[in-house]
Amino acid sequence: MTVFGKILVFLNLLFSIATGALIVFVFTTRANWVGAYNNIKAQADATEARYQSEKTAHENDRKQAEVALKSLEAEKDQLAKQRDTALADAVTLQKATETQTGLTNQSATELSKLQAEVNQLKVERTSLVDEKETARQRVVQVQKQLDDQRHVAVNADLQAKNLVQRVNNLLRQVEELTDANRQLEARLPGVGTGGSAVSSTGATSILENVAKAAPPGVKGRVTGIGATGTGLAQVNIGTDSGLSVGNVLIVYRCGEYLGDLVLTQAEPKVAVGKFNPKSKTIRVQEGDSVITSFVGTQQ
């Protein structure tokens, strides 16, 4: 191909490109015009719809206003009738007020008399309240004295029971020691001519079976009750607290003396005994308190 041919081909290419660009420009221009038209038409339709809606709302508001106006006129007429009725009632009330004023003046006079009587009653009531308070204070003082005397009486009763128990224990020990002494005197003729006493290794001491006195002030509680009719009770103190068979414990509940518990078995931390009530109606219960004696303890 010659140079001229090449130039023609190149020019033809440029013309084709220019023609295509012109076609694209024309198409774009027409498409933009159609879109703008459609937008304006849509806005016009929306404006028309809003106008119709506002027109309809305005018509509705006008109709509602007319209905409200009629209702207000009816209320006005009704209020006018009520006003006339109220005026008539006011006249009636004025007459009733005048009558009531006369009655009120009469009542005021009677009220003054009643007020004077009420004041007198108040004075008398105040005097009675003072007398009642004085009597109440005296009752409280007397009750306190009675409580103190009751407490003293309970402590004295417990101490008396404790002393009786100790005396009984001492008497029992004296009797046992007397019997032991008699037995020893009876056995003295059988002792050797050397005049020596019985050998401690050859015979058991007759004093070993004598109950040891319980230490004072040992307290405990009833932890178990035997079968009905046995009178047995178990306590939570035993030989580790210095107790032994034959010791007598005082049983009491809330400061009230119930009876005695004579121990028949004694082991470490537990003992069992026979309950001897101060009266037939008293029964020992779990949780009741026991004590060997009140000597040496704070009352």
Phi and psi in degrees as GROMACS dihedral restraints (atoms count N, CA, C in turn):
[ dihedral_restraints ]
;  ai    aj    ak    al  type     phi  dphi    fc
    3     4     5     6     1   -83.9    20    10
    4     5     6     7     1   172.1    20    10
    6     7     8     9     1   -65.9    20    10
    7     8     9    10     1   -36.1    20    10
    9    10    11    12     1   -64.9    20    10
   10    11    12    13     1   -40.3    20    10
   12    13    14    15     1   -63.0    20    10
   13    14    15    16     1   -42.3    20    10
   15    16    17    18     1   -61.3    20    10
   16    17    18    19     1   -39.4    20    10
   18    19    20    21     1   -63.9    20    10
   19    20    21    22     1   -39.7    20    10
   21    22    23    24     1   -64.3    20    10
   22    23    24    25     1   -42.5    20    10
   24    25    26    27     1   -61.9    20    10
   25    26    27    28     1   -41.8    20    10
   27    28    29    30     1   -65.3    20    10
   28    29    30    31     1   -41.8    20    10
   30    31    32    33     1   -63.2    20    10
   31    32    33    34     1   -41.7    20    10
   33    34    35    36     1   -59.9    20    10
   34    35    36    37     1   -38.0    20    10
   36    37    38    39     1   -64.4    20    10
   37    38    39    40     1   -43.4    20    10
   39    40    41    42     1   -63.9    20    10
   40    41    42    43     1   -40.4    20    10
   42    43    44    45     1   -64.4    20    10
   43    44    45    46     1   -40.7    20    10
   45    46    47    48     1   -62.3    20    10
   46    47    48    49     1   -42.6    20    10
   48    49    50    51     1   -63.8    20    10
   49    50    51    52     1   -42.9    20    10
   51    52    53    54     1   -64.9    20    10
   52    53    54    55     1   -41.3    20    10
   54    55    56    57     1   -62.3    20    10
   55    56    57    58     1   -44.8    20    10
   57    58    59    60     1   -61.4    20    10
   58    59    60    61     1   -41.6    20    10
   60    61    62    63     1   -64.4    20    10
   61    62    63    64     1   -40.2    20    10
   63    64    65    66     1   -62.5    20    10
   64    65    66    67     1   -42.7    20    10
   66    67    68    69     1   -60.6    20    10
   67    68    69    70     1   -44.3    20    10
   69    70    71    72     1   -62.9    20    10
   70    71    72    73     1   -40.7    20    10
   72    73    74    75     1   -63.4    20    10
   73    74    75    76     1   -43.5    20    10
   75    76    77    78     1   -64.5    20    10
   76    77    78    79     1   -42.4    20    10
   78    79    80    81     1   -64.9    20    10
   79    80    81    82     1   -41.2    20    10
   81    82    83    84     1   -65.0    20    10
   82    83    84    85     1   -40.7    20    10
   84    85    86    87     1   -62.4    20    10
   85    86    87    88     1   -44.9    20    10
   87    88    89    90     1   -64.9    20    10
   88    89    90    91     1   -40.8    20    10
   90    91    92    93     1   -64.0    20    10
   91    92    93    94     1   -41.2    20    10
   93    94    95    96     1   -64.1    20    10
   94    95    96    97     1   -38.4    20    10
   96    97    98    99     1   -65.9    20    10
   97    98    99   100     1   -40.9    20    10
   99   100   101   102     1   -65.1    20    10
  100   101   102   103     1   -42.3    20    10
  102   103   104   105     1   -63.9    20    10
  103   104   105   106     1   -42.5    20    10
  105   106   107   108     1   -63.8    20    10
  106   107   108   109     1   -38.3    20    10
  108   109   110   111     1   -63.1    20    10
  109   110   111   112     1   -46.3    20    10
  111   112   113   114     1   -61.5    20    10
  112   113   114   115     1   -40.7    20    10
  114   115   116   117     1   -63.1    20    10
  115   116   117   118     1   -46.1    20    10
  117   118   119   120     1   -63.1    20    10
  118   119   120   121     1   -40.0    20    10
  120   121   122   123     1   -64.0    20    10
  121   122   123   124     1   -41.5    20    10
  123   124   125   126     1   -63.6    20    10
  124   125   126   127     1   -40.8    20    10
  126   127   128   129     1   -64.5    20    10
  127   128   129   130     1   -40.1    20    10
  129   130   131   132     1   -64.0    20    10
  130   131   132   133     1   -41.9    20    10
  132   133   134   135     1   -63.2    20    10
  133   134   135   136     1   -42.7    20    10
  135   136   137   138     1   -63.4    20    10
  136   137   138   139     1   -39.7    20    10
  138   139   140   141     1   -64.4    20    10
  139   140   141   142     1   -40.9    20    10
  141   142   143   144     1   -63.9    20    10
  142   143   144   145     1   -40.5    20    10
  144   145   146   147     1   -65.4    20    10
  145   146   147   148     1   -42.1    20    10
  147   148   149   150     1   -63.5    20    10
  148   149   150   151     1   -39.3    20    10
  150   151   152   153     1   -62.2    20    10
  151   152   153   154     1   -46.0    20    10
  153   154   155   156     1   -62.1    20    10
  154   155   156   157     1   -39.9    20    10
  156   157   158   159     1   -65.0    20    10
  157   158   159   160     1   -45.1    20    10
  159   160   161   162     1   -65.8    20    10
  160   161   162   163     1   -34.4    20    10
  162   163   164   165     1   -65.2    20    10
  163   164   165   166     1   -44.1    20    10
  165   166   167   168     1   -63.8    20    10
  166   167   168   169     1   -43.0    20    10
  168   169   170   171     1   -63.5    20    10
  169   170   171   172     1   -40.4    20    10
  171   172   173   174     1   -63.6    20    10
  172   173   174   175     1   -40.6    20    10
  174   175   176   177     1   -63.0    20    10
  175   176   177   178     1   -41.8    20    10
  177   178   179   180     1   -64.0    20    10
  178   179   180   181     1   -43.2    20    10
  180   181   182   183     1   -61.6    20    10
  181   182   183   184     1   -40.0    20    10
  183   184   185   186     1   -63.9    20    10
  184   185   186   187     1   -43.0    20    10
  186   187   188   189     1   -64.2    20    10
  187   188   189   190     1   -42.0    20    10
  189   190   191   192     1   -64.0    20    10
  190   191   192   193     1   -37.9    20    10
  192   193   194   195     1   -64.1    20    10
  193   194   195   196     1   -39.1    20    10
  195   196   197   198     1   -64.0    20    10
  196   197   198   199     1   -42.4    20    10
  198   199   200   201     1   -64.2    20    10
  199   200   201   202     1   -42.7    20    10
  201   202   203   204     1   -63.6    20    10
  202   203   204   205     1   -37.9    20    10
  204   205   206   207     1   -63.3    20    10
  205   206   207   208     1   -42.9    20    10
  207   208   209   210     1   -63.1    20    10
  208   209   210   211     1   -41.2    20    10
  210   211   212   213     1   -63.3    20    10
  211   212   213   214     1   -40.2    20    10
  213   214   215   216     1   -66.2    20    10
  214   215   216   217     1   -37.8    20    10
  216   217   218   219     1   -64.4    20    10
  217   218   219   220     1   -38.6    20    10
  219   220   221   222     1   -67.1    20    10
  220   221   222   223     1   -40.5    20    10
  222   223   224   225     1   -64.3    20    10
  223   224   225   226     1   -36.4    20    10
  225   226   227   228     1   -61.5    20    10
  226   227   228   229     1   -45.1    20    10
  228   229   230   231     1   -63.1    20    10
  229   230   231   232     1   -41.7    20    10
  231   232   233   234     1   -64.4    20    10
  232   233   234   235     1   -42.0    20    10
  234   235   236   237     1   -64.4    20    10
  235   236   237   238     1   -35.6    20    10
  237   238   239   240     1   -62.8    20    10
  238   239   240   241     1   -41.5    20    10
  240   241   242   243     1   -65.3    20    10
  241   242   243   244     1   -42.1    20    10
  243   244   245   246     1   -63.8    20    10
  244   245   246   247     1   -36.2    20    10
  246   247   248   249     1   -62.0    20    10
  247   248   249   250     1   -45.2    20    10
  249   250   251   252     1   -61.4    20    10
  250   251   252   253     1   -41.6    20    10
  252   253   254   255     1   -64.6    20    10
  253   254   255   256     1   -40.7    20    10
  255   256   257   258     1   -64.6    20    10
  256   257   258   259     1   -38.3    20    10
  258   259   260   261     1   -62.1    20    10
  259   260   261   262     1   -41.5    20    10
  261   262   263   264     1   -65.7    20    10
  262   263   264   265     1   -41.2    20    10
  264   265   266   267     1   -64.2    20    10
  265   266   267   268     1   -37.0    20    10
  267   268   269   270     1   -62.0    20    10
  268   269   270   271     1   -41.2    20    10
  270   271   272   273     1   -62.5    20    10
  271   272   273   274     1   -43.2    20    10
  273   274   275   276     1   -63.4    20    10
  274   275   276   277     1   -42.0    20    10
  276   277   278   279     1   -66.7    20    10
  277   278   279   280     1   -33.6    20    10
  279   280   281   282     1   -62.4    20    10
  280   281   282   283     1   -42.8    20    10
  282   283   284   285     1   -65.0    20    10
  283   284   285   286     1   -42.9    20    10
  285   286   287   288     1   -64.8    20    10
  286   287   288   289     1   -34.6    20    10
  288   289   290   291     1   -65.1    20    10
  289   290   291   292     1   -41.5    20    10
  291   292   293   294     1   -62.2    20    10
  292   293   294   295     1   -41.6    20    10
  294   295   296   297     1   -64.8    20    10
  295   296   297   298     1   -42.5    20    10
  297   298   299   300     1   -66.7    20    10
  298   299   300   301     1   -31.6    20    10
  300   301   302   303     1   -61.3    20    10
  301   302   303   304     1   -42.3    20    10
  303   304   305   306     1   -62.6    20    10
  304   305   306   307     1   -43.8    20    10
  306   307   308   309     1   -64.3    20    10
  307   308   309   310     1   -35.4    20    10
  309   310   311   312     1   -66.2    20    10
  310   311   312   313     1   -41.2    20    10
  312   313   314   315     1   -61.2    20    10
  313   314   315   316     1   -40.6    20    10
  315   316   317   318     1   -66.4    20    10
  316   317   318   319     1   -39.8    20    10
  318   319   320   321     1   -66.8    20    10
  319   320   321   322     1   -33.7    20    10
  321   322   323   324     1   -62.8    20    10
  322   323   324   325     1   -39.2    20    10
  324   325   326   327     1   -63.5    20    10
  325   326   327   328     1   -45.4    20    10
  327   328   329   330     1   -66.0    20    10
  328   329   330   331     1   -35.8    20    10
  330   331   332   333     1   -63.9    20    10
  331   332   333   334     1   -37.5    20    10
  333   334   335   336     1   -61.7    20    10
  334   335   336   337     1   -42.2    20    10
  336   337   338   339     1   -64.1    20    10
  337   338   339   340     1   -44.2    20    10
  339   340   341   342     1   -64.8    20    10
  340   341   342   343     1   -36.8    20    10
  342   343   344   345     1   -63.0    20    10
  343   344   345   346     1   -39.6    20    10
  345   346   347   348     1   -62.9    20    10
  346   347   348   349     1   -42.1    20    10
  348   349   350   351     1   -64.7    20    10
  349   350   351   352     1   -39.7    20    10
  351   352   353   354     1   -63.3    20    10
  352   353   354   355     1   -41.0    20    10
  354   355   356   357     1   -61.9    20    10
  355   356   357   358     1   -40.0    20    10
  357   358   359   360     1   -64.5    20    10
  358   359   360   361     1   -41.2    20    10
  360   361   362   363     1   -64.6    20    10
  361   362   363   364     1   -36.7    20    10
  363   364   365   366     1   -62.5    20    10
  364   365   366   367     1   -42.8    20    10
  366   367   368   369     1   -61.1    20    10
  367   368   369   370     1   -45.2    20    10
  369   370   371   372     1   -64.5    20    10
  370   371   372   373     1   -39.2    20    10
  372   373   374   375     1   -64.2    20    10
  373   374   375   376     1   -41.7    20    10
  375   376   377   378     1   -60.4    20    10
  376   377   378   379     1   -40.8    20    10
  378   379   380   381     1   -64.0    20    10
  379   380   381   382     1   -42.4    20    10
  381   382   383   384     1   -65.6    20    10
  382   383   384   385     1   -38.8    20    10
  384   385   386   387     1   -62.9    20    10
  385   386   387   388     1   -42.1    20    10
  387   388   389   390     1   -62.3    20    10
  388   389   390   391     1   -43.8    20    10
  390   391   392   393     1   -64.0    20    10
  391   392   393   394     1   -39.4    20    10
  393   394   395   396     1   -63.9    20    10
  394   395   396   397     1   -43.0    20    10
  396   397   398   399     1   -63.3    20    10
  397   398   399   400     1   -41.2    20    10
  399   400   401   402     1   -62.2    20    10
  400   401   402   403     1   -43.5    20    10
  402   403   404   405     1   -64.8    20    10
  403   404   405   406     1   -38.8    20    10
  405   406   407   408     1   -63.5    20    10
  406   407   408   409     1   -42.5    20    10
  408   409   410   411     1   -62.8    20    10
  409   410   411   412     1   -39.6    20    10
  411   412   413   414     1   -65.0    20    10
  412   413   414   415     1   -39.8    20    10
  414   415   416   417     1   -63.0    20    10
  415   416   417   418     1   -42.1    20    10
  417   418   419   420     1   -62.1    20    10
  418   419   420   421     1   -42.8    20    10
  420   421   422   423     1   -62.8    20    10
  421   422   423   424     1   -44.1    20    10
  423   424   425   426     1   -63.7    20    10
  424   425   426   427     1   -42.0    20    10
  426   427   428   429     1   -62.3    20    10
  427   428   429   430     1   -40.8    20    10
  429   430   431   432     1   -63.3    20    10
  430   431   432   433     1   -42.2    20    10
  432   433   434   435     1   -63.3    20    10
  433   434   435   436     1   -41.1    20    10
  435   436   437   438     1   -62.4    20    10
  436   437   438   439     1   -41.8    20    10
  438   439   440   441     1   -62.5    20    10
  439   440   441   442     1   -43.0    20    10
  441   442   443   444     1   -62.9    20    10
  442   443   444   445     1   -43.9    20    10
  444   445   446   447     1   -65.3    20    10
  445   446   447   448     1   -37.9    20    10
  447   448   449   450     1   -64.2    20    10
  448   449   450   451     1   -42.0    20    10
  450   451   452   453     1   -62.9    20    10
  451   452   453   454     1   -43.3    20    10
  453   454   455   456     1   -64.0    20    10
  454   455   456   457     1   -40.0    20    10
  456   457   458   459     1   -65.4    20    10
  457   458   459   460     1   -41.1    20    10
  459   460   461   462     1   -63.4    20    10
  460   461   462   463     1   -46.5    20    10
  462   463   464   465     1   -62.2    20    10
  463   464   465   466     1   -41.0    20    10
  465   466   467   468     1   -64.6    20    10
  466   467   468   469     1   -39.0    20    10
  468   469   470   471     1   -65.0    20    10
  469   470   471   472     1   -43.2    20    10
  471   472   473   474     1   -64.0    20    10
  472   473   474   475     1   -42.5    20    10
  474   475   476   477     1   -63.9    20    10
  475   476   477   478     1   -39.5    20    10
  477   478   479   480     1   -63.4    20    10
  478   479   480   481     1   -43.6    20    10
  480   481   482   483     1   -61.4    20    10
  481   482   483   484     1   -39.3    20    10
  483   484   485   486     1   -64.5    20    10
  484   485   486   487     1   -41.8    20    10
  486   487   488   489     1   -65.4    20    10
  487   488   489   490     1   -40.7    20    10
  489   490   491   492     1   -61.3    20    10
  490   491   492   493     1   -42.1    20    10
  492   493   494   495     1   -61.8    20    10
  493   494   495   496     1   -44.9    20    10
  495   496   497   498     1   -63.2    20    10
  496   497   498   499     1   -41.5    20    10
  498   499   500   501     1   -62.4    20    10
  499   500   501   502     1   -42.9    20    10
  501   502   503   504     1   -62.8    20    10
  502   503   504   505     1   -41.9    20    10
  504   505   506   507     1   -61.6    20    10
  505   506   507   508     1   -43.4    20    10
  507   508   509   510     1   -65.1    20    10
  508   509   510   511     1   -41.7    20    10
  510   511   512   513     1   -62.7    20    10
  511   512   513   514     1   -42.7    20    10
  513   514   515   516     1   -62.6    20    10
  514   515   516   517     1   -42.0    20    10
  516   517   518   519     1   -65.5    20    10
  517   518   519   520     1   -38.7    20    10
  519   520   521   522     1   -61.9    20    10
  520   521   522   523     1   -44.4    20    10
  522   523   524   525     1   -62.3    20    10
  523   524   525   526     1   -43.0    20    10
  525   526   527   528     1   -65.0    20    10
  526   527   528   529     1   -40.8    20    10
  528   529   530   531     1   -66.3    20    10
  529   530   531   532     1   -35.9    20    10
  531   532   533   534     1   -63.7    20    10
  532   533   534   535     1   -45.1    20    10
  534   535   536   537     1   -62.0    20    10
  535   536   537   538     1   -40.5    20    10
  537   538   539   540     1   -64.6    20    10
  538   539   540   541     1   -38.4    20    10
  540   541   542   543     1   -64.6    20    10
  541   542   543   544     1   -41.5    20    10
  543   544   545   546     1   -63.2    20    10
  544   545   546   547     1   -41.6    20    10
  546   547   548   549     1   -63.4    20    10
  547   548   549   550     1   -39.7    20    10
  549   550   551   552     1   -64.9    20    10
  550   551   552   553     1   -41.3    20    10
  552   553   554   555     1   -63.7    20    10
  553   554   555   556     1   -36.4    20    10
  555   556   557   558     1   -68.3    20    10
  556   557   558   559     1   -29.9    20    10
  558   559   560   561     1   -86.4    20    10
  559   560   561   562     1   -11.4    20    10
  561   562   563   564     1   -60.1    20    10
  562   563   564   565     1   -39.9    20    10
  564   565   566   567     1   -60.3    20    10
  565   566   567   568     1   -24.1    20    10
  567   568   569   570     1   -85.0    20    10
  568   569   570   571     1     1.1    20    10
  570   571   572   573     1   -76.6    20    10
  571   572   573   574     1   152.4    20    10
  573   574   575   576     1   -59.2    20    10
  574   575   576   577     1   160.1    20    10
  576   577   578   579     1   -65.4    20    10
  577   578   579   580     1   -17.0    20    10
  579   580   581   582     1   -69.8    20    10
  580   581   582   583     1    -5.1    20    10
  582   583   584   585     1    74.2    20    10
  583   584   585   586     1    10.1    20    10
  585   586   587   588     1   -79.0    20    10
  586   587   588   589     1   152.9    20    10
  588   589   590   591     1   -75.7    20    10
  589   590   591   592     1   173.9    20    10
  591   592   593   594     1   -63.2    20    10
  592   593   594   595     1   136.6    20    10
  594   595   596   597     1   -65.5    20    10
  595   596   597   598     1   137.4    20    10
  597   598   599   600     1   -69.9    20    10
  598   599   600   601     1   -20.1    20    10
  600   601   602   603     1   -93.0    20    10
  601   602   603   604     1   -13.0    20    10
  603   604   605   606     1   -94.4    20    10
  604   605   606   607     1   -17.2    20    10
  606   607   608   609     1  -148.3    20    10
  607   608   609   610     1   154.7    20    10
  609   610   611   612     1   -78.5    20    10
  610   611   612   613     1   137.4    20    10
  612   613   614   615     1   -64.4    20    10
  613   614   615   616     1   135.7    20    10
  615   616   617   618     1   -71.8    20    10
  616   617   618   619     1   -14.9    20    10
  618   619   620   621     1   -85.2    20    10
  619   620   621   622     1    -3.8    20    10
  621   622   623   624     1   -69.1    20    10
  622   623   624   625     1   -26.9    20    10
  624   625   626   627     1   -85.3    20    10
  625   626   627   628     1    -4.5    20    10
  627   628   629   630     1   -73.5    20    10
  628   629   630   631     1   129.2    20    10
  630   631   632   633     1   -65.0    20    10
  631   632   633   634     1   135.1    20    10
  633   634   635   636     1   -78.2    20    10
  634   635   636   637     1   141.2    20    10
  636   637   638   639     1   -66.0    20    10
  637   638   639   640     1   136.6    20    10
  639   640   641   642     1   -71.9    20    10
  640   641   642   643     1   142.2    20    10
  642   643   644   645     1   -65.1    20    10
  643   644   645   646     1   145.1    20    10
  645   646   647   648     1   -74.0    20    10
  646   647   648   649     1   152.5    20    10
  648   649   650   651     1    78.8    20    10
  649   650   651   652     1     9.5    20    10
  651   652   653   654     1   -82.5    20    10
  652   653   654   655     1   119.9    20    10
  654   655   656   657     1  -109.8    20    10
  655   656   657   658     1   153.7    20    10
  657   658   659   660     1  -161.7    20    10
  658   659   660   661     1  -172.2    20    10
  660   661   662   663     1  -136.0    20    10
  661   662   663   664     1   152.7    20    10
  663   664   665   666     1   -76.0    20    10
  664   665   666   667     1   124.4    20    10
  666   667   668   669     1  -111.0    20    10
  667   668   669   670     1    -8.6    20    10
  669   670   671   672     1  -160.7    20    10
  670   671   672   673     1   151.0    20    10
  672   673   674   675     1  -122.6    20    10
  673   674   675   676     1   136.0    20    10
  675   676   677   678     1   -73.8    20    10
  676   677   678   679     1   179.4    20    10
  678   679   680   681     1   -60.3    20    10
  679   680   681   682     1   154.1    20    10
  681   682   683   684     1   -58.4    20    10
  682   683   684   685     1   131.0    20    10
  684   685   686   687     1    96.0    20    10
  685   686   687   688     1   -17.3    20    10
  687   688   689   690     1   -80.3    20    10
  688   689   690   691     1   -31.0    20    10
  690   691   692   693     1    73.0    20    10
  691   692   693   694     1    12.3    20    10
  693   694   695   696     1   -86.4    20    10
  694   695   696   697     1   147.7    20    10
  696   697   698   699     1  -145.5    20    10
  697   698   699   700     1   149.1    20    10
  699   700   701   702     1  -113.4    20    10
  700   701   702   703     1   138.8    20    10
  702   703   704   705     1  -121.1    20    10
  703   704   705   706     1   163.5    20    10
  705   706   707   708     1   -96.0    20    10
  706   707   708   709     1    22.5    20    10
  708   709   710   711     1  -127.6    20    10
  709   710   711   712     1   149.9    20    10
  711   712   713   714     1  -150.7    20    10
  712   713   714   715     1  -144.0    20    10
  714   715   716   717     1   -64.6    20    10
  715   716   717   718     1   -27.2    20    10
  717   718   719   720     1   -67.9    20    10
  718   719   720   721     1   -18.3    20    10
  720   721   722   723     1   -97.0    20    10
  721   722   723   724     1     7.1    20    10
  723   724   725   726     1    93.4    20    10
  724   725   726   727     1     9.6    20    10
  726   727   728   729     1   -86.1    20    10
  727   728   729   730     1   157.4    20    10
  729   730   731   732     1  -150.0    20    10
  730   731   732   733     1   166.2    20    10
  732   733   734   735     1   -59.9    20    10
  733   734   735   736     1   135.6    20    10
  735   736   737   738     1   100.5    20    10
  736   737   738   739     1   -17.4    20    10
  738   739   740   741     1   -66.9    20    10
  739   740   741   742     1   150.1    20    10
  741   742   743   744     1  -114.9    20    10
  742   743   744   745     1   125.4    20    10
  744   745   746   747     1  -105.2    20    10
  745   746   747   748     1   143.3    20    10
  747   748   749   750     1   -85.8    20    10
  748   749   750   751     1   127.7    20    10
  750   751   752   753     1  -106.3    20    10
  751   752   753   754     1   127.7    20    10
  753   754   755   756     1  -145.3    20    10
  754   755   756   757     1   160.5    20    10
  756   757   758   759     1  -139.4    20    10
  757   758   759   760     1   118.0    20    10
  759   760   761   762     1    54.0    20    10
  760   761   762   763     1    41.8    20    10
  762   763   764   765     1    81.9    20    10
  763   764   765   766     1    -1.3    20    10
  765   766   767   768     1   -99.9    20    10
  766   767   768   769     1   127.3    20    10
  768   769   770   771     1   -71.2    20    10
  769   770   771   772     1   127.9    20    10
  771   772   773   774     1  -105.7    20    10
  772   773   774   775     1   -36.4    20    10
  774   775   776   777     1   161.4    20    10
  775   776   777   778     1  -165.7    20    10
  777   778   779   780     1  -117.2    20    10
  778   779   780   781     1   151.6    20    10
  780   781   782   783     1  -120.6    20    10
  781   782   783   784     1   109.7    20    10
  783   784   785   786     1   -90.6    20    10
  784   785   786   787     1   118.4    20    10
  786   787   788   789     1   -71.9    20    10
  787   788   789   790     1   130.2    20    10
  789   790   791   792     1  -110.0    20    10
  790   791   792   793     1   -20.0    20    10
  792   793   794   795     1  -141.2    20    10
  793   794   795   796     1   144.0    20    10
  795   796   797   798     1  -144.8    20    10
  796   797   798   799     1   126.6    20    10
  798   799   800   801     1  -136.3    20    10
  799   800   801   802     1   168.7    20    10
  801   802   803   804     1   -58.5    20    10
  802   803   804   805     1   126.9    20    10
  804   805   806   807     1    68.8    20    10
  805   806   807   808     1     8.4    20    10
  807   808   809   810     1  -157.6    20    10
  808   809   810   811     1   146.5    20    10
  810   811   812   813     1  -151.3    20    10
  811   812   813   814     1   153.4    20    10
  813   814   815   816     1  -125.6    20    10
  814   815   816   817     1   140.1    20    10
  816   817   818   819     1  -148.9    20    10
  817   818   819   820     1   171.0    20    10
  819   820   821   822     1   -95.1    20    10
  820   821   822   823     1   125.5    20    10
  822   823   824   825     1   -88.8    20    10
  823   824   825   826     1   126.3    20    10
  825   826   827   828     1  -112.7    20    10
  826   827   828   829     1    99.9    20    10
  828   829   830   831     1   -73.3    20    10
  829   830   831   832     1   156.3    20    10
  831   832   833   834     1   -75.1    20    10
  832   833   834   835     1   -19.0    20    10
  834   835   836   837     1  -145.9    20    10
  835   836   837   838     1   160.4    20    10
  837   838   839   840     1   -67.5    20    10
  838   839   840   841     1   -23.9    20    10
  840   841   842   843     1   -83.2    20    10
  841   842   843   844     1   -10.1    20    10
  843   844   845   846     1   -86.1    20    10
  844   845   846   847     1   136.2    20    10
  846   847   848   849     1  -125.6    20    10
  847   848   849   850     1   136.3    20    10
  849   850   851   852     1   -74.3    20    10
  850   851   852   853     1   144.6    20    10
  852   853   854   855     1  -130.5    20    10
  853   854   855   856     1   157.1    20    10
  855   856   857   858     1   -63.3    20    10
  856   857   858   859     1   135.5    20    10
  858   859   860   861     1    99.3    20    10
  859   860   861   862     1   -13.0    20    10
  861   862   863   864     1   -63.1    20    10
  862   863   864   865     1   150.6    20    10
  864   865   866   867     1   -92.6    20    10
  865   866   867   868     1   148.1    20    10
  867   868   869   870     1  -131.9    20    10
  868   869   870   871     1   152.9    20    10
  870   871   872   873     1  -152.9    20    10
  871   872   873   874     1   145.8    20    10
  873   874   875   876     1   -70.3    20    10
  874   875   876   877     1   -45.2    20    10
  876   877   878   879     1  -168.7    20    10
  877   878   879   880     1   161.8    20    10
  879   880   881   882     1   -92.6    20    10
  880   881   882   883     1     1.7    20    10
  882   883   884   885     1   -72.2    20    10
  883   884   885   886     1   129.4    20    10
  885   886   887   888     1    86.5    20    10
  886   887   888   889     1    -0.7    20    10
  888   889   890   891     1  -111.5    20    10
  889   890   891   892     1   156.5    20    10
  891   892   893   894     1   -78.6    20    10
  892   893   894   895     1   128.4    20    10
